[in-house]
């Protein structure tokens, strides 16, 4: 997960966040995941995480709980966009819409990764993950060459969730909340499938998701962003190894 000033990597046991401080140094924070909160809870966690169609909603809840500070900030920003939209679409005599203001409010939300370091750290996160999945060592030289588009990026998941939700609400008149829950459940199963035939059928969605990743939600990285992502990854590997010895 990318942050405004850093990168977070998560394993079954640990959450490691590396950030670049104002002094230019890299600061690392490590904490245990929800799965590590006792044996009884671990059984529940594993069951929910491995059960098809339930795990999508469960993973969403876990993400909210483990990253509540970030999600509050995102919700506040989204609320501002919604309030601006309500203001712009408000009837004023004739049904006129202040299109420029409406577009600006949404553009600011969408372009956040481009006008802040968030997009660079998002790209750095992907490049480290791609380097690892290619079986290469996580060195600065190798990570520099990796793609900033990742198959399992949350952007692709959102594309599936929104597509399913829109189909259910527009074509079948399903309640929005129910459609959203179904969208998350089914979208998660599609997102994490490894069936080549299904991936070929869904190729247009993956292409669109990759387009959004490259041109909207990531930016060309500098070495300083890659160094932070590498530090986060290396620390995650280290604490996981230490934990497995206990």
VOBA-1610 file (N, C-alpha, C; in pm, whole numbers, padded with zeros to 5 digits, always signed):
BEGIN
Unk+00085-00119+00000Unk+00000+00000+00000Unk+00089+00125+00000Unk+00056+00218-00088Unk+00133+00342-00096Unk+00074+00447-00003Unk+00161+00533+00047Unk+00120+00644+00131Unk+00175+00773+00071Unk+00135+00886+00127Unk+00183+01015+00077Unk+00335+01023+00087Unk+00393+00966+00194Unk+00537+00977+00214Unk+00606+00842+00236Unk+00543+00733+00189Unk+00605+00604+00211Unk+00531+00486+00151Unk+00573+00367+00191Unk+00517+00244+00137Unk+00497+00143+00250Unk+00386+00071+00245Unk+00357-00034+00342Unk+00348-00169+00272Unk+00418-00269+00327Unk+00403-00406+00280Unk+00350-00490+00396Unk+00266-00587+00361Unk+00198-00667+00463Unk+00217-00816+00435Unk+00244-00892+00541Unk+00248-01038+00533Unk+00136-01092+00622Unk+00131-01221+00642Unk+00030-01278+00731Unk+00047-01230+00875Unk+00170-01198+00910Unk+00201-01168+01051Unk+00234-01022+01080Unk+00289-00951+00981Unk+00338-00815+01011Unk+00296-00712+00906Unk+00290-00588+00954Unk+00266-00472+00868Unk+00387-00381+00883Unk+00461-00360+00775Unk+00582-00278+00782Unk+00565-00155+00694Unk+00584-00040+00755Unk+00572+00086+00682Unk+00705+00161+00687Unk+00756+00197+00571Unk+00877+00279+00561Unk+00837+00416+00507Unk+00885+00519+00571Unk+00852+00656+00528Unk+00979+00739+00516Unk+00974+00838+00431Unk+01086+00931+00414Unk+01058+01053+00502Unk+01145+01079+00597Unk+01126+01191+00689Unk+01166+01322+00622Unk+01132+01433+00690Unk+01168+01564+00636Unk+01319+01583+00630Unk+01392+01509+00713Unk+01538+01518+00713Unk+01600+01432+00604Unk+01516+01354+00534Unk+01567+01272+00425Unk+01601+01130+00464Unk+01587+01098+00592Unk+01616+00961+00637Unk+01492+00873+00619Unk+01514+00742+00626Unk+01404+00646+00613Unk+01367+00594+00751Unk+01243+00609+00786Unk+01193+00564+00916Unk+01104+00441+00896Unk+01123+00340+00978Unk+01046+00215+00961Unk+00964+00186+01086Unk+00838+00153+01062Unk+00747+00118+01172Unk+00689-00021+01144Unk+00697-00110+01243Unk+00648-00247+01229Unk+00543-00277+01334Unk+00434-00339+01293Unk+00331-00382+01388Unk+00274-00516+01344Unk+00208-00582+01437Unk+00149-00712+01407Unk+00016-00695+01335Unk-00017-00792+01250Unk-00146-00790+01182Unk-00255-00841+01276Unk-00378-00825+01233Unk-00490-00876+01312Unk-00480-01026+01334Unk-00422-01095+01237Unk-00411-01241+01245Unk-00330-01286+01366Unk-00245-01197+01417Unk-00157-01233+01529Unk-00222-01206+01665Unk-00353-01169+01664Unk-00419-01135+01790Unk-00480-01257+01858Unk-00402-01357+01891Unk-00451-01473+01963Unk-00488-01589+01871Unk-00478-01712+01925Unk-00502-01833+01846Unk-00648-01846+01801Unk-00741-01813+01892Unk-00884-01825+01857Unk-00919-01731+01743Unk-00872-01608+01754Unk-00901-01512+01648Unk-00832-01554+01517Unk-00714-01615+01528Unk-00642-01659+01409Unk-00721-01763+01330Unk-00790-01851+01402Unk-00873-01952+01335Unk-00985-01883+01256Unk-01050-01787+01322Unk-01157-01712+01255Unk-01102-01636+01136Unk-00987-01572+01155Unk-00923-01494+01049Unk-00893-01582+00929Unk-00833-01698+00953Unk-00797-01788+00843Unk-00921-01840+00772Unk-01025-01871+00849Unk-01149-01921+00788Unk-01211-01816+00697Unk-01222-01693+00747Unk-01283-01585+00670Unk-01199-01549+00548Unk-01066-01555+00564Unk-00976-01517+00454Unk-00971-01619+00343Unk-01008-01744+00375Unk-00998-01851+00277Unk-01133-01894+00219Unk-01242-01838+00269Unk-01375-01876+00223Unk-01417-01790+00104Unk-01438-01850-00013Unk-01478-01773-00132Unk-01603-01689-00107Unk-01604-01570-00165Unk-01714-01475-00162Unk-01734-01407-00025Unk-01681-01468+00080Unk-01684-01401+00210Unk-01555-01321+00228Unk-01444-01376+00175Unk-01313-01315+00199Unk-01301-01174+00142Unk-01376-01142+00039Unk-01368-01008-00018Unk-01411-00903+00083Unk-01528-00924+00143Unk-01580-00830+00243Unk-01492-00833+00369Unk-01447-00954+00408Unk-01361-00968+00525Unk-01230-00891+00505Unk-01168-00906+00390Unk-01043-00836+00362Unk-01062-00684+00366Unk-01178-00639+00319Unk-01209-00496+00321Unk-01219-00447+00466Unk-01286-00523+00551Unk-01300-00486+00691Unk-01163-00485+00761Unk-01081-00586+00731Unk-00947-00592+00792Unk-00864-00472+00748Unk-00873-00438+00620Unk-00797-00323+00569Unk-00840-00195+00638Unk-00971-00178+00658Unk-01022-00060+00728Unk-00967-00053+00870Unk-00967-00167+00937Unk-00924-00170+01077Unk-00774-00144+01089Unk-00694-00204+01000Unk-00549-00192+01010Unk-00496-00060+00956Unk-00576+00008+00874Unk-00531+00134+00813Unk-00633+00244+00834Unk-00690+00250+00954Unk-00802+00341+00978Unk-00765+00489+00961Unk-00641+00526+00991Unk-00601+00666+00977Unk-00604+00710+00831Unk-00549+00624+00744Unk-00547+00655+00600Unk-00689+00661+00547Unk-00771+00564+00587Unk-00907+00557+00536Unk-00992+00675+00581Unk-00968+00725+00702Unk-01040+00844+00749Unk-01004+00963+00660Unk-00875+00976+00627Unk-00832+01086+00540Unk-00896+01075+00402Unk-00901+00951+00348Unk-00963+00930+00217Unk-01113+00962+00222Unk-01178+00917+00329Unk-01322+00942+00344Unk-01351+01091+00357Unk-01266+01164+00429Unk-01284+01308+00442Unk-01270+01376+00307Unk-01170+01334+00230Unk-01150+01391+00097Unk-01268+01358+00006Unk-01314+01231+00013Unk-01428+01190-00070Unk-01554+01267-00029Unk-01571+01292+00101Unk-01686+01367+00149Unk-01684+01509+00093Unk-01566+01569+00089Unk-01554+01704+00032Unk-01597+01706-00114Unk-01555+01601-00187Unk-01593+01592-00329Unk-01743+01578-00344Unk-01804+01494-00259Unk-01950+01474-00264Unk-02023+01604-00231Unk-01977+01673-00127Unk-02041+01799-00088Unk-02030+01903-00199Unk-01913+01906-00264Unk-01897+01998-00377Unk-01993+01962-00490Unk-02009+01831-00513Unk-02100+01786-00618Unk-02243+01827-00587Unk-02282+01809-00459Unk-02418+01848-00418Unk-02438+01998-00440Unk-02334+02075-00405Unk-02343+02221-00421Unk-02357+02259-00568Unk-02278+02190-00653Unk-02278+02226-00795Unk-02406+02187-00866Unk-02465+02074-00821Unk-02585+02026-00885Unk-02712+02085-00823Unk-02695+02172-00725Unk-02812+02231-00659Unk-02890+02316-00758Unk-03021+02305-00756Unk-03106+02382-00848Unk-03102+02529-00812Unk-03082+02610-00910Unk-03081+02756-00890Unk-03169+02816-00999Unk-03300+02816-00978Unk-03392+02863-01080Unk-03398+02761-01190Unk-03324+02783-01296Unk-03316+02685-01404Unk-03221+02575-01360Unk-03234+02459-01422Unk-03151+02345-01383Unk-03016+02355-01452Unk-02937+02446-01400Unk-02805+02466-01459Unk-02698+02406-01368Unk-02600+02346-01428Unk-02493+02281-01353Unk-02362+02354-01382Unk-02292+02387-01275Unk-02163+02451-01290Unk-02060+02342-01324Unk-02058+02306-01450Unk-01973+02195-01495Unk-01825+02215-01459Unk-01767+02334-01482Unk-01624+02350-01450Unk-01592+02321-01304Unk-01677+02367-01211Unk-01652+02343-01069Unk-01666+02195-01038Unk-01768+02131-01097Unk-01790+01988-01074Unk-01670+01906-01124Unk-01623+01940-01243Unk-01509+01869-01300Unk-01384+01892-01217Unk-01365+02017-01169Unk-01247+02049-01090Unk-01245+01970-00960Unk-01362+01960-00894Unk-01368+01888-00765Unk-01330+01742-00782Unk-01374+01679-00892Unk-01342+01539-00915Unk-01199+01522-00967Unk-01153+01619-01045Unk-01016+01612-01098Unk-00915+01618-00985Unk-00940+01700-00883Unk-00848+01711-00770Unk-00837+01579-00696Unk-00950+01509-00683Unk-00951+01379-00615Unk-00875+01275-00696Unk-00903+01271-00826Unk-00841+01171-00914Unk-00692+01198-00934Unk-00656+01327-00940Unk-00517+01361-00969Unk-00429+01369-00845Unk-00484+01334-00729Unk-00405+01336-00606Unk-00272+01260-00620Unk-00272+01141-00682Unk-00144+01068-00697Unk-00043+01141-00787Unk-00092+01231-00872Unk-00002+01301-00964Unk+00054+01429-00902Unk-00023+01491-00813Unk+00020+01619-00758Unk+00085+01604-00619Unk+00096+01480-00573Unk+00165+01449-00447Unk+00261+01333-00473Unk+00348+01302-00376Unk+00439+01187-00394Unk+00367+01051-00391Unk+00237+01050-00364Unk+00162+00925-00354Unk+00178+00838-00478Unk+00169+00899-00595Unk+00181+00822-00719Unk+00318+00760-00737Unk+00422+00829-00693Unk+00558+00776-00704Unk+00578+00658-00609Unk+00525+00672-00485Unk+00538+00561-00391Unk+00452+00442-00432Unk+00340+00469-00497Unk+00256+00362-00549Unk+00332+00284-00657Unk+00399+00357-00744Unk+00479+00293-00849Unk+00594+00214-00789Unk+00658+00272-00688Unk+00771+00203-00623Unk+00726+00073-00559Unk+00609+00075-00496Unk+00551-00046-00437Unk+00535-00155-00542Unk+00478-00118-00658Unk+00456-00214-00766Unk+00588-00268-00821Unk+00686-00181-00834Unk+00813-00223-00894Unk+00887-00322-00803Unk+00877-00302-00672Unk+00939-00397-00580Unk+00866-00531-00587Unk+00732-00527-00586Unk+00653-00650-00592Unk+00678-00726-00722Unk+00686-00655-00834Unk+00712-00720-00963Unk+00851-00782-00968Unk+00948-00713-00910Unk+01085-00766-00906Unk+01090-00896-00828Unk+01021-00899-00714Unk+01018-01020-00632Unk+00950-01135-00707Unk+00838-01106-00772Unk+00764-01211-00843Unk+00839-01264-00964Unk+00934-01186-01014Unk+01017-01231-01126Unk+01136-01315-01076Unk+01146-01331-00944Unk+01253-01412-00887Unk+01387-01342-00879Unk+01387-01213-00892Unk+01512-01137-00887Unk+01537-01082-00747Unk+01661-01050-00719Unk+01693-00990-00589Unk+01639-00847-00585Unk+01602-00804-00465Unk+01542-00671-00451Unk+01653-00566-00437Unk+01724-00546-00546Unk+01829-00443-00551Unk+01776-00321-00624Unk+01839-00209-00601Unk+01793-00085-00665Unk+01798-00097-00816Unk+01903-00158-00870Unk+01916-00171-01015Unk+01805-00257-01074Unk+01771-00368-01007Unk+01665-00457-01057Unk+01528-00390-01047Unk+01502-00323-00935Unk+01372-00260-00914Unk+01349-00146-01013Unk+01455-00076-01049Unk+01444+00033-01147Unk+01388-00015-01280Unk+01420-00140-01316Unk+01381-00194-01447Unk+01240-00254-01448Unk+01181-00270-01331Unk+01050-00336-01322Unk+00937-00242-01364Unk+00825-00302-01403Unk+00708-00225-01444Unk+00639-00164-01323Unk+00580-00048-01342Unk+00505+00015-01234Unk+00356-00024-01238Unk+00321-00115-01327Unk+00185-00170-01335Unk+00187-00310-01276Unk+00093-00338-01186Unk+00091-00469-01121Unk-00044-00536-01139Unk-00039-00666-01169Unk-00160-00745-01196Unk-00260-00741-01080Unk-00211-00743-00956Unk-00301-00749-00841Unk-00318-00616-00770Unk-00293-00508-00841Unk-00314-00375-00782Unk-00462-00357-00746Unk-00487-00285-00638Unk-00625-00259-00597Unk-00705-00185-00702Unk-00636-00115-00794Unk-00706-00044-00902Unk-00786-00142-00987Unk-00725-00257-01019Unk-00795-00360-01097Unk-00916-00413-01021Unk-00898-00432-00891Unk-01010-00479-00808Unk-01125-00379-00811Unk-01092-00250-00798Unk-01195-00146-00800Unk-01269-00145-00934Unk-01196-00168-01043Unk-01259-00173-01176Unk-01364-00284-01179Unk-01331-00400-01127Unk-01426-00512-01123Unk-01544-00482-01031Unk-01515-00428-00913Unk-01621-00399-00815Unk-01720-00297-00871Unk-01669-00189-00929Unk-01756-00085-00983Unk-01836-00138-01102Unk-01772-00216-01188Unk-01842-00272-01305Unk-01958-00361-01263Unk-01932-00451-01167Unk-02037-00542-01119Unk-02150-00465-01051Unk-02112-00367-00969Unk-02211-00286-00898Unk-02300-00210-00995Unk-02240-00150-01097Unk-02318-00074-01196Unk-02412-00165-01275Unk-02365-00284-01311Unk-02451-00379-01384Unk-02572-00417-01301Unk-02549-00443-01172Unk-02659-00486-01084Unk-02758-00373-01059Unk-02707-00252-01042Unk-02797-00140-01010Unk-02871-00087-01132Unk-02805-00086-01247Unk-02868-00028-01367Unk-02952-00128-01446Unk-02905-00251-01459Unk-02977-00350-01539Unk-03078-00432-01459Unk-03049-00451-01330Unk-03136-00537-01249Unk-03202-00465-01132Unk-03179-00333-01123Unk-03241-00250-01020Unk-03219-00305-00879Unk-03097-00353-00854Unk-03062-00406-00722Unk-03029-00289-00629Unk-03065-00301-00501Unk-03032-00200-00401Unk-02883-00168-00405Unk-02847-00041-00395Unk-02708+00001-00410Unk-02614-00064-00309Unk-02657-00071-00182Unk-02573-00132-00079Unk-02551-00280-00106Unk-02659-00350-00140Unk-02648-00492-00171Unk-02562-00515-00294Unk-02582-00431-00395Unk-02503-00442-00518Unk-02355-00419-00489Unk-02326-00324-00398Unk-02187-00297-00362Unk-02122-00415-00292Unk-02198-00478-00200Unk-02145-00595-00128Unk-02120-00712-00224Unk-02215-00733-00316Unk-02197-00839-00416Unk-02078-00805-00506Unk-02066-00677-00539Unk-01955-00633-00623Unk-01820-00662-00559Unk-01810-00635-00427Unk-01685-00662-00355Unk-01658-00812-00348Unk-01763-00891-00319Unk-01747-01037-00305Unk-01705-01101-00436Unk-01781-01074-00541Unk-01752-01135-00671Unk-01626-01074-00733Unk-01610-00943-00718Unk-01493-00875-00774Unk-01363-00929-00716Unk-01364-00961-00587Unk-01244-01016-00523Unk-01209-01153-00581Unk-01313-01236-00603Unk-01286-01370-00660Unk-01229-01359-00801Unk-01281-01266-00879Unk-01229-01244-01015Unk-01086-01192-01008Unk-01065-01097-00917Unk-00935-01031-00906Unk-00822-01129-00874Unk-00850-01227-00788Unk-00745-01318-00744Unk-00748-01453-00817Unk-00826-01462-00924Unk-00829-01588-00998Unk-00701-01603-01082Unk-00661-01726-01107Unk-00540-01751-01186Unk-00571-01839-01307Unk-00697-01840-01346Unk-00738-01918-01461Unk-00709-01840-01589Unk-00625-01895-01673Unk-00582-01825-01795Unk-00699-01794-01886Unk-00793-01887-01900Unk-00909-01867-01988Unk-00994-01749-01940Unk-01017-01743-01809Unk-01097-01633-01752Unk-01025-01501-01771Unk-00893-01501-01752Unk-00815-01378-01768Unk-00824-01326-01911Unk-00828-01418-02008Unk-00840-01376-02149Unk-00976-01311-02175Unk-01081-01370-02116Unk-01216-01313-02132Unk-01224-01173-02071Unk-01155-01157-01958Unk-01161-01031-01884Unk-01050-00935-01924Unk-00980-00965-02032Unk-00867-00884-02076Unk-00899-00734-02088Unk-01017-00695-02142Unk-01047-00551-02151Unk-01047-00482-02016Unk-01094-00551-01912Unk-01095-00492-01778Unk-00952-00474-01726Unk-00868-00574-01750Unk-00729-00565-01705Unk-00655-00455-01781Unk-00685-00442-01908Unk-00620-00337-01989Unk-00661-00199-01936Unk-00791-00184-01906Unk-00839-00057-01853Unk-00776-00028-01717Unk-00768-00132-01632Unk-00705-00116-01501Unk-00559-00078-01512Unk-00488-00141-01606Unk-00347-00110-01628Unk-00330+00034-01678Unk-00422+00076-01765Unk-00421+00214-01815Unk-00435+00313-01700Unk-00530+00286-01610Unk-00552+00374-01496Unk-00429+00375-01404Unk-00371+00257-01383Unk-00252+00249-01298Unk-00139+00335-01354Unk-00113+00320-01484Unk+00003+00385-01544Unk-00017+00536-01558Unk-00134+00576-01605Unk-00154+00716-01639Unk-00220+00800-01529Unk-00283+00736-01432Unk-00355+00812-01329Unk-00298+00790-01189Unk-00282+00664-01149Unk-00255+00635-01009Unk-00108+00608-00974Unk-00020+00610-01074Unk+00124+00601-01046Unk+00197+00708-01127Unk+00318+00738-01085Unk+00402+00834-01156Unk+00543+00777-01167Unk+00621+00833-01257Unk+00759+00789-01274Unk+00836+00813-01145Unk+00904+00710-01097Unk+00969+00720-00966Unk+01111+00775-00975Unk+01158+00824-00861Unk+01298+00860-00843Unk+01359+00757-00749Unk+01491+00759-00739Unk+01558+00661-00653Unk+01512+00671-00508Unk+01484+00791-00462Unk+01445+00808-00321Unk+01316+00734-00288Unk+01226+00722-00384Unk+01100+00651-00361Unk+01123+00499-00364Unk+01208+00456-00456Unk+01241+00313-00464Unk+01314+00267-00338Unk+01402+00352-00285Unk+01477+00317-00164Unk+01383+00294-00045Unk+01279+00375-00037Unk+01182+00360+00072Unk+01106+00228+00058Unk+01061+00198-00064Unk+00987+00073-00088Unk+01075-00049-00061Unk+01200-00042-00102Unk+01294-00153-00080Unk+01318-00172+00070Unk+01331-00063+00143Unk+01353-00070+00288Unk+01234-00136+00357Unk+01114-00101+00314Unk+00993-00161+00372Unk+00990-00311+00344Unk+01020-00348+00220Unk+01017-00490+00181Unk+01122-00571+00258Unk+01244-00520+00262Unk+01352-00592+00329Unk+01324-00611+00478Unk+01264-00510+00540Unk+01231-00523+00682Unk+01120-00625+00704Unk+01024-00630+00612Unk+00918-00731+00622Unk+00975-00872+00612Unk+01065-00893+00519Unk+01130-01024+00504Unk+01208-01059+00631Unk+01277-00960+00687Unk+01359-00984+00806Unk+01273-01025+00926Unk+01165-00949+00953Unk+01084-00980+01072Unk+01006-01110+01052Unk+00968-01140+00928Unk+00901-01268+00902Unk+00994-01386+00930Unk+01120-01373+00889Unk+01218-01478+00910Unk+01245-01495+01059Unk+01258-01386+01129Unk+01284-01392+01274Unk+01166-01457+01347Unk+01045-01424+01304Unk+00924-01479+01366Unk+00914-01629+01343Unk+00953-01674+01224Unk+00941-01817+01191Unk+01039-01902+01272Unk+01144-01839+01326Unk+01242-01914+01406Unk+01193-01936+01549Unk+01094-01853+01590Unk+01048-01862+01729Unk+00957-01981+01752
//
